[in-house]
Amino acid sequence: MTFRELAIWLENQLGTCHLLVNRAAKEPADLLLATGLHDRLLNELMRAVYKSNRCYHIRAAIQAGPTLAALQPVRERILDQPTTDLSTVRFLDAVDSAVRAAFGLSQVRRAGPDDGPGQIIPLPSWRRLKQAG
């Protein structure tokens, strides 16, 4: 698989609302169009994949090991931020699953709704939110 093929695979798996690939691009900087919901995060992830695989152009071959290794530090940093929202966490999970599928690897088992009770996050009542606003 090449870096360009991975980008197109991710576009097909995640949808164009998250990733839009410029198929006429010749350079890595031109490959992703800045229109996605998590544009900055996806650019950072793809840049890490490019560097980790020591790519020299967008049609350079990439490997599963270096690709997954490149995603992990970015994922950990994002998850450690107190401002990270559930949408971003789900997006990171979707990217991970899509990359694993691209290389034909098994999916990582993550806790889901059928795994029994999870952590309940208490939210203030709407009355308190209205009073605070």
C-alpha positions as CSV (number, residue, x, y, z in Angstrom):
1,M,0.0,0.0,0.0
2,T,1.2,3.5,-0.8
3,F,0.7,6.7,1.3
4,R,-1.7,8.0,-1.4
5,E,-3.7,4.7,-1.4
6,L,-4.0,4.9,2.4
7,A,-5.4,8.4,2.1
8,I,-8.0,7.3,-0.4
9,W,-8.8,4.3,1.7
10,L,-9.4,6.5,4.7
11,E,-11.6,8.9,2.6
12,N,-13.7,5.9,1.6
13,Q,-13.9,4.5,5.1
14,L,-14.4,7.7,7.1
15,G,-16.4,9.7,4.5
16,T,-15.6,12.9,2.7
17,C,-17.0,14.9,5.7
18,H,-13.8,13.9,7.6
19,L,-11.3,13.5,4.7
20,L,-11.3,14.8,1.2
21,V,-8.4,13.6,-1.0
22,N,-7.1,15.6,-3.9
23,R,-6.4,12.8,-6.4
24,A,-4.4,15.1,-8.7
25,A,-1.9,15.9,-5.9
26,K,1.7,15.4,-6.5
27,E,3.0,16.6,-3.1
28,P,2.0,15.4,0.4
29,A,0.9,19.0,1.3
30,D,-1.6,19.0,-1.5
31,L,-3.0,15.5,-0.9
32,L,-5.6,16.5,1.8
33,L,-8.1,19.2,1.2
34,A,-8.8,21.4,4.2
35,T,-12.5,20.7,4.5
36,G,-12.9,17.9,7.1
37,L,-14.5,18.1,10.5
38,H,-11.2,17.1,12.2
39,D,-8.9,18.6,9.6
40,R,-6.0,19.6,11.8
41,L,-6.0,16.3,13.7
42,L,-6.1,14.3,10.4
43,N,-3.3,16.4,8.9
44,E,-1.2,15.7,12.0
45,L,-2.0,12.0,11.8
46,M,-1.1,11.7,8.1
47,R,2.1,13.8,8.6
48,A,3.1,11.3,11.3
49,V,2.4,8.4,9.1
50,Y,4.4,10.0,6.2
51,K,7.4,10.6,8.5
52,S,7.3,7.3,10.3
53,N,7.3,5.4,7.0
54,R,10.2,7.6,5.7
55,C,8.2,8.4,2.6
56,Y,9.8,10.5,-0.1
57,H,6.7,11.1,-2.2
58,I,3.0,10.3,-1.9
59,R,3.3,7.1,-3.9
60,A,5.9,5.7,-1.5
61,A,5.1,2.3,0.0
62,I,4.1,2.2,3.7
63,Q,4.0,-0.6,6.2
64,A,1.5,-1.5,9.0
65,G,4.0,-1.4,11.9
66,P,5.4,2.1,11.3
67,T,2.0,3.4,10.4
68,L,0.3,2.2,13.6
69,A,3.3,3.3,15.6
70,A,3.0,6.8,14.2
71,L,-0.7,7.1,15.2
72,Q,-0.3,6.0,18.8
73,P,1.6,9.1,20.2
74,V,-0.8,11.5,18.6
75,R,-3.7,9.5,19.9
76,E,-2.3,9.5,23.5
77,R,-1.6,13.2,23.4
78,I,-5.1,14.0,22.2
79,L,-6.7,11.7,24.8
80,D,-4.7,13.3,27.6
81,Q,-6.0,16.7,26.8
82,P,-8.9,17.8,29.1
83,T,-10.7,19.5,26.3
84,T,-11.0,16.3,24.1
85,D,-14.6,15.6,23.3
86,L,-16.4,12.3,22.6
87,S,-16.6,13.1,18.9
88,T,-12.8,13.3,18.7
89,V,-12.4,10.0,20.6
90,R,-14.8,8.3,18.3
91,F,-12.9,9.7,15.3
92,L,-9.6,8.4,16.6
93,D,-11.2,5.0,17.0
94,A,-12.5,5.1,13.5
95,V,-9.1,6.1,12.1
96,D,-7.5,3.3,14.0
97,S,-10.0,0.7,12.8
98,A,-9.8,2.0,9.2
99,V,-6.0,1.8,9.1
100,R,-6.0,-1.7,10.6
101,A,-8.6,-2.8,8.0
102,A,-6.4,-1.3,5.2
103,F,-3.6,-3.6,6.2
104,G,-5.9,-6.6,6.8
105,L,-5.2,-6.6,10.6
106,S,-7.6,-7.6,13.3
107,Q,-9.5,-4.9,15.1
108,V,-8.6,-3.7,18.6
109,R,-11.3,-4.7,21.1
110,R,-12.6,-1.6,22.8
111,A,-15.3,-1.3,25.5
112,G,-18.7,-1.0,24.0
113,P,-22.3,-0.6,25.1
114,D,-22.8,-4.3,25.4
115,D,-19.9,-4.7,27.9
116,G,-22.0,-3.9,30.9
117,P,-22.1,-0.7,32.9
118,G,-19.5,1.8,32.1
119,Q,-18.5,5.1,33.7
120,I,-21.4,7.4,34.1
121,I,-20.5,11.1,33.7
122,P,-22.8,13.3,35.7
123,L,-24.0,16.4,33.9
124,P,-25.6,19.4,35.6
125,S,-29.3,19.7,35.2
126,W,-30.6,22.0,32.5
127,R,-31.9,24.4,35.2
128,R,-28.4,24.9,36.6
129,L,-27.1,25.4,33.1
130,K,-29.8,28.0,32.4
131,Q,-29.0,29.8,35.7
132,A,-25.3,29.9,35.0
133,G,-25.8,31.3,31.5
